[in-house]
Amino acid sequence: MGYRTLDIPPKPEDMLPRFEVRNGATLKVSFGCYYLGVGHDPHFHDYMHWPAPNYHPGPICQMHPPRDIPRWRECFPYPKLPGKLEHIDLEDEGYTSVEIVWDDDDVLDSCTCSADFSDDSDNVIEISVDTAFDAFQDKPLEHRFTVFVGGDSVGKDAVCRGIMVVLPGNASN
């Protein structure tokens, strides 16, 4: 199916979420953790309706639809999720710790980081990064990180892989 290929495939870092913060400010991000309830058959997940060369690309639902819906049009262009999102009670699941791991350990020389479970919701993880890099006016600094949750009974699981983009400026202002 040649119409599915890209001339220039994206680099893996192009798919990472980017979180921008001005140098000297604090980046605060919350991550909700959910199970996607069973609701679709993986055998029907691909090649059911779209993509086709004569349709405009967009978000799709490729589930097999109910029999009374003609021509599967309910899936195009904005789908319903193929299942129901269910909160993960992280502490009940056995997770006891949250950790931010930076690809470049030198980030910790210029940042103060904290990560913990939210006090308001049992399925949310909150991180906070106080930036204090030396003053710079060049292009933004990009630092890749991964947020992990862990526990003795469950091991270590990644919550998010992302990029912190520090915008130019003087940290003392």
N, C-alpha and C positions, 0 to 999 in steps of 0.2 A: 504494500500500500504506500506508494511513493509520496502521496500527498501528505503523509504524516511526518515526513522527515524535514529537518531544518537544514538550511545551507550552512549555517554556523551554529553548532550545538552550544547551549549555554554552559558556562563553567559552573562547577558545583557551588562556588561562593555566590553566584548570581541568584541562587535560590534561597539564600539565607536571609532571615529577617534582619533589617538594619534599625538600630536604635540610636538616634542622634542626641548629642548633649553638647552644650557649649563648655569649653574648657573653664574649669572653676565652678561649674554647676554640678548638681546631683542628678544622676539618671535613676529614675524609679520605674520599675516594670513589674507587672503582675502576670503570672501565667496560670490559667485555669486548666485543671486536669480532668479529663473526661474519658469514659469508655464510650465507644460507638457501638450501640446495641446491634445485635444481629438483625439484619433486615434485608440483606441482599444475597443473591446467589452468585458466587464468583464466576461460575460458568457463563453467566450472562453479562458479566461486567464489561467486556470489551466487544466491539464490533456489532453492537445490537442496532443502533440507529444512526449515530453520528460518530465519528466524522465521515463525511462524504464530500466529494469535491464541489458539489453544488450548494452546500450550506455554509453560512457564515460561521467561523469558529467562535466558540464561546463556552461557558461553563455548561456542563451536561450531566444528565443522569442516564446511565446506561443499564439500568435495571430493567428486567422484564416487567412491563406494566400490567395492571389488571386487564382482564379480557374485555371489559366493556368500554375501554378507552380506544377509540379508533386511531390507527396510524401512529401511536405512541407520542403524540404531539405534546402531552403534558410534560415531557422531559426536556423540551427545548424552548427557549434558550436558558432559563434559570430553573435549576432542578431543586427538588426537595432532597434532603439528605437521605441516603439509603438506609437509615436507621435512626435510632433515638439516642441523643447524647445523655449520658448518665454521669452524675457527679462521682468522682472517686474520693472517698473519705481517706485521705492519705495516711493519717495516723492509724485508723482501723485496719488499713491494708498492711501495716507493719513498717511504714517509713518513719524514721526518727530524725533524719538529718538532711540538710540542704547544703549544697556546695557549688561555688562557681569555680570552674577551672579555665584558666586562660591559656591560649596557645603559646603566648609569649609571657614568660614569668616576670619580665621587666615591668609589666603593667602595674604590678603590686608596689613598685617603687614610687609611683605617681598617683595611685588610687587607694582609697579605702573602701572595701567591699563588705557587704553583709547580705545574707540570704537566710530566709526563714519561712515557716508556714504562716499564713495569714491568721490574724486573730479573729477576723470577721467571717471567714468561710473555710470549711474543712477541705476544700479541693483547690485552694489557691496558694501559690508560692509567690513570695515577694522578694525582689532583689533591690538593692540600693548600692550605687557606685558613686562616691564623691571623687571627682576628677581634680587633679592639681598638677597637670603637666607643665613643664617649663613653657614660657610664652613662645608662641610660634604664629607666623602669619602665612605660612605656606599652605599646602593642601591639607584637608582633614586627615587625622590619624585614624586608622582602622585597626581594631583589635578584636580578634575572634575569641569566642568563649562558648562554653557549654555549661548548662545548669543541670546538676545531678541531684536526685533524691536517693537516699539509701537507708538501709536498716539491716540488722543482723539476720532476720528471717527472710528478707526479700532481695538482698544483694543491692546492686547499684543500677539505677535506671536514668537515662537522659530525659530531661524534660524539654529542653530547647537548646538548639545550636544557633548562634547568632553572631552579629557583628556590632560592636559598640563603635560609633563614629564620633570622634571628638572634633568639634568644630574649632577653627583657629580662634585664638584669643589669649589674653593674659589671665592666669588663674587667680591673681590677687585682686582683680577688679570685680 
